[in-house]
Amino acid sequence: MDKKKRLKKIKSLEKQKERHKDKIESYEGRNYALLEYWEKEIERFEEDISEEKEKL
């Protein structure tokens, strides 16, 4: 994968991470499993971002 594609992927992952953070902040429901799911997703996004940055 070339540098341009990696940067695009990092940007996309960061965007998804922010969306999940927004969901957590605004969540008023009772299903706490969703909160846990979003938190795990954020962790995965951060790991993927780190991996892609290392490959640059």
RAWO-V436130 format. One record per run of one state. SS is the DSSP state (helix for helix, strand for strand, loop for the rest). FROM is the first residue (numbers start at 1). LEN is the number of residues. If there is no record, write none. Layout:
BEGIN
SS	FROM	LEN
SS	FROM	LEN
END
This chain:
BEGIN
loop	1	2
helix	3	24
loop	27	5
helix	32	24
loop	56	1
END
